[in-house]
Amino acid sequence: MRTVDLIHRKRDGEELSPEELNFIVGGYTSGEIPDYQMSAFLMAVFFSNMSDREVSALTDSMVNSGSVLDLSSIPGVKVDKHSTGGVGDKTSLISAPLAAAAGVIVPMVSGRALGHTGGTLDKLESIPGFRTDLTVDEFKEILGEHKLAFIGQTPEISPADGKMYSLRDATATVESIPLIASSIMSKKMAVNLDALVLDVKVGSGAFMKKQVEARRLAQMMVGIGRRIDKRVQALITDMNQPLGYAIGNALEVMEVSQTLQNAGPADLTRLSLELAARMIFLGKITKTLDEARELAQSKLLDGSGYRKLKDVITAQGGDPQVLDRFELLPNATGAQEITTSRGGYVSAIDAELIGQASSMIGAGRNVMEDTIDPAVGVILEVKVGQKIDPGSILCRIYYTGDERLENAAELVEDAFKISQQAPDERDLILEVVS
């Protein structure tokens, strides 16, 4: 079996067997297949797609590239949550503590910034001292004590995905539905989960631009879960404007703190509560989804979720005071206001342009070797539908170096559309796939 032959066949749209996919994944994980050949294979998949059978086989191969993390020693139903990536999407840091405070065991296997979207691990690592490179034993100990722990890829957890994830970011193959599905589900299935809640983003700031694509991705992932007897639900949610007001790692941690103290943006709060409720329901803490919604709300209002996140920050080596004293987080050295000369209604905020601008000044990665600047980003001052006057501030760009600031500011200015009529209201949660 030769790698070049498999790349050729995939390029031409042929279906590869489980054995052939296992050969590619195993060879790449071991280093026998180099980056340039794997890049060619990923691009072949991007253009030629994959059948459901191939996606299931690819996911299995990625899971089997490491070992399945056995959590059976920790009592309780294990439920994780995952987002396909958005701009300003920090719901994991809100919904997971709320669900854990309600009694769900939440083993969070998270990712890093990919393309123009932020990563949960990068947000957490903006907290001084916070460790995401836990050993498996440390992860299990924290999970057992606090019902919640955050970890990234380890040599044990789907190492193939760890390598492929970074390579996709650097080879413009991030948006491939089969590659997204296998990446997410291999990470999740490499942990002994009972259930999974998925937030599948759609819109300008998501990898899926059309709802039909988001639905296909959701159905693919739910199908993978169903075939291995896992309970999986997916929400398809709007990502045409950033979620919340903050975009950028430390800035988003600040907004997480505000939201867990019931003082956050309405859209971020609503979506986080719904995701937490579905985690609680799948975790069998309540008998109905409505009861789960009430419980999630109560854990927000009584501060349980806020205290839970503080406890986990402490357990993972971080300083929990950052949630009260934002000056302890990395802070930008400069800020630039973006204003409008027109009055009217904000009819659109292109989330992708905001994400690209934020990444351009250091909040994201353009190549695998890039270092994240945790302090930088964008804070919106308005949202879609808001009425504004000429001279109003649309947002502020927070930066530590001005090398690319002018280009970033141009992107941000282009992201805002002002019209004389109020836009139609858009639903935040568009669809449920289960």
N, C-alpha and C positions, 0 to 999 in steps of 0.2 A: 504494500500500500504506500503510495507516494503522495505527499502533501500537495504538490503542484497539480496532480491529477484531480484531487478532490476540489481544489480551488477552481480548476477549469470546469468541472461538472457543475459546481454550484453557480458559477458565473453564467453558465448556459441554462440555468433554471431547473436542473435535475434535482430530484429528491435524494438526499444522502441517508444511508442506513444508520441505525443506532451505533453499530460497530465503527462506522466511518467517522461519525461525530465524536465518539469516544476517543478515537485515535487522534483527532485534531486537538481536542481539549487536553487529553493526557500529555500529548507531545509538547503543547505550548506550556503547560504547567511545569513540566520537567525541564524545560529549556531546550529541548531537542528541535522544536519548531521556533524559528526566530520571529522577532516582532514584525519584520517586513512581510513574511508569509502570512502571519495572522492578520495583519492589516489588510492584505489582499483578500483574505477569506471574509473578513468583516464587511468589506466593501461589496463583495459578491453577494453576501446575504442582504445587504442594504438594498441592492438593485433587483435581486431575483426573489427575495422574500423566502419564507419557509412554511412548510405545511404544519398543521397542528401536531402531527406525529413527530416531525423533526424538532419542533420547539420542546415537546415533552422529553425527547431523547437528549437534546442539548442541555436542558435543565438537569436531568438525571446525571449526566456526565459531569456537570459543574459541581453538583452536590457531592458526587463520589470522588471528586478531586481532593477532598479532604475527609474529615470524619463528621458524623452527625453529633451535635452537642446534646448529650443526654441530660435532660432536666428533670427526670422522673423522681429524683431525690427531693425535689422542692414541691411540696403539696400545693394543689390549686390548679385551676385552668390557666394555661399560658396563651396569651393573646398579644400579637404584635400589630403595629400599624405602620404603613408605608405610603409615602407620596411619590408620584412619578416625577416630581420636580416642578417648582414654580418660582416666581419672583416674590420675595417677601413671605414665603411660606415657612412659617415657624410653628406649625400646628403640632408637630411631634413633641415639642417641648412644653406644650400645654395639655394636649389630650392624654398623653402617656401618664403624667403625674396625677391627673384627675381620675383616670381609670385605676391606677395603682392605689390611690387613696380610697377608692371604692371597694378594693379587695381583689382586683384582677392582678395576676402575675404577668408583668410586662417586660419580656426580654427584648430590648430594642437593639437590633443589628442595623446600624445606620451607615450612610455613605457620605462622600465628600462632594464638594462643588463640582458640577458637571456642566460644561457649556456655560450658558448665561444664568443658570439657576444655582441657588445656594445649597450647601450641604449641612446636614444636622451636625456631623462631627466637627466641621469648621466653626459652626456657631458655638458649640460647647467648648472648643479649645480656645475661644477668645476669652474664656473665664480663666484667670490666672491659676495655674496649678492643675486644672482639670485634666484627668487622664482618660483617654479612650483606648489606649493600647493595653488593656487589661489582659492578664492571663485568663484562661478558661476558669481556673479555680477561683480567681478573684471575682470574676464576673458572676459565677454561681453563688459565691458568698454574699456579695452585695445584693443580688437578686433575692436570695433567700431571706435576708434581713429586712430589705426595704420594699420588696415586690417590684422593683424597677431598677434596671441598670442599662447603661448605654455602652455599646462596644462596636468597633469597626471590624473589618476583615482581619482574621488571624490566620496563621498557617493551618489551623484546624478547620476554620469555617470557610468553605467554598473558595480556596485559594485561586482557582481558575478565574472566578469572577473578579477577584481583587486585581489581577493582572489585566484582564480584558476590559474592566471598567475604566481604568486609566487610559488604555490604548484607544478605546472608543472616543474618549474626550479629545484626543489629539489627532484623530483620523476622520472627523466629520461623519461618524456613523452612529452618533448618539440617538437620532430619531427613529431608528429601525424598530418597528413594533416587536418582531421576534426577539431581538437582542435585549430590548427593555424588559420584556416578559421573562425571559430566561434569567437575566441578571437579578431582577427583583426576587423571583420565586426561588432561585437557587440559594440566595442568602437566607431567605425565610425558612426553606425546607431543610437547610443544614442545621437548624435549631429545632429542637423537639417541640414544635408549636402544636396547639390544639386548634387555633383559629387565627384568622388574619383579616384586618380591615385595611382596604386599599383606598387611597385618594387619587383618582386618575384625573389629572388636570387637562383642560382643553382651552385653547385660545391663543392669543398672540404671545403670551409669556410661557406657554407650555411647549413640550416637544410635539404634542398632538395638536394640530391647528384646527382640525375638523372633528365635530362630535362623533361622526361615524367611525373615525380612526380611534378615538378614545374608547368608544364602545367595543370595538374589535379587540383592543388591548385589554380592556376590563374582562371581556368574555374569555379571552385566551388565558389570563391569569386565574380567573375563577375556575375555569376548566381544568387547569393543571392541579389546583388544590383539590377539586372534586375527585379527580382520578386517584389521588392518594388519601382520600377520606378525611380531608381537612375542611372545616367550615370557613368559607371565604366570602366576604361581601365587599363590593366596590362602589364608591360614590364617584360619579363623574361631576366635577366641579369647575366653575368658571375661572379662567385665568387670563382674561382679557385686560384686566388692570391688576397691579400688584395687590397682594393680600395684606391688609393692614396698611400702615403708613411707613414702616421702616424696612429698608433694603440694605443689607450689609451685616456682617456677623455680630459684632458687639452691639450695634444699634438694634438688631433684632432680639438679642438677649434682653435688652432694656424693655422692649415692647412685650416680650414674654412675661417679664416681671409685672408690668402694669396690667396685663390681661389676667394673670392669675390672681391679681388683687381686685378683679372686677372693674378695672378702669381702662380696659383696652378698646380697640376699635370694634365696631359692631360686627363687621364681616368676619374678622378673625375670631372673635368670641363665639359667634354663631356656629361657624364651621368646626372649631375645636370642640365645642360642646357636643355636636352631633357625632363627630368621630369618637369621642370618649364614650358617648352613650352606646354606640354600636359595639365598642370594645367591651363595655360592661355587660351588654346583652349577650354577646357571643361567649363571654366569660362565665355565663350562667349565674351571675350575681342577682339578677332580677328575672322574673318570668316573662315580662313584656318589654318591648322597646320604649314605650311611654314611661314605664317605671324607671328604666335606665336613664332616660332623659332627665327625669326629676332628680335622680340620684347624682348625676353629673353636675347638674345645676347647684345642688346643695353643697357638693364638694368644692365648687368654685366660691360660693357665697360664704362658706364658713372658713375659708382659707386653708382647707386640708391639702388641696393640690399645690398651693404655694409652698406650704411647709414640706410637702413630699419632695418637691424639686430641690429645696434647700438641703434636705437630708441626703439626697443622692449626690448633689454637688460636693458636700463634705466627704461622703464615703469614697468618691472618686478623686479626691485630692485637691479639689477646688476650694475657692473662698466663697462661702455662701453669702457673705456680706455684699457681694456685687449686686444682688437683687434689691438691696436697700440703698446702696451708695454707688451710683453709676460712675462716679469718678474713679473707682477702683478697676473699672474695665478699661481696655485700650481706648484712648480718645484721640480723635483727629486733631491736627494742628491748624487746619484752615477750613473755612466754610464759604461757599458761594451761593448766593440767592439767585434763583431763576424766576423772573417775573414775566407778566404778560402785559402787553399794551392794549389788549382788547377786553371788553366786558362781555358777559353773557353766561352761558352754562358750560361747564366742563362736560363735553360729549364723549370723550375717549381719553384714556391714558394707556399708551402702548406699552404693555408690561415687558415685552422683549427688548425694546429700546432702553427702558430704564435698567433692566438687568444687564444689558451690554455695557451701558455707561458705567454702572457700578463695578462690573468686572474689569473694565478698562482702567480704572483708577486703583485696582488692586484687590477688590473684594472677591474675585473669581480667578480661574485659571484659563490661560490660552494654550499652554502646553503642560505636559505632565510635571515638568520640573519647576514650574512657577510656584512662588511662595505667596500665600494669602496674607494680605494686610488686614488684620481683624478690626482696625479702627474705622476704616473708610466705608462710604456708602451714600445712600440717598434717603432723605426723609421727605415724604410728600406732605404738603400743607393742605391739599384739596383732594377730593375723590370725585369720581364720575357722578354727574347729576347736580353737583354743587353750583350755586350761582356766585359769580365773582365780579368784581369791579376792575376797570383798567388800573394797572399798577399793582394788582394783587400778587403775592408771592405764591408760586405754584409748588416749589419744593426747594430744598437746600441740599447742595452737594458737599459732603464732608470728605476732606482729602488730607494726605500727609505729604504729597509731592505734587507739583503742578505740571509735570512733564506732559501728561495727556489730558489735563483738565479741560482745555479749550475744546478738544474733540468730544470729550464726555458731555460737556455742557451743550454742545450742538445736538447731540443725540437726545438729551433730556428735553430740550426745547421742542424738538420734532415729535416727541412722544405725546405732547398735550394738544388736544383739539378743542377749540372753543366754538360754540355755535349759539345762535340766538334763540333756539328752542330747547327746552329741556328734553334730554334723551329718554327713550322708553326704559323703564326699569328692567334689569336683567336678573334672572334667578341665579343665586349663588350655587345651589345644589341642583344640577340639571337632571340627574338620572341615578337610579340605583340598580346595580347588576348583582344578582346573587343566585 
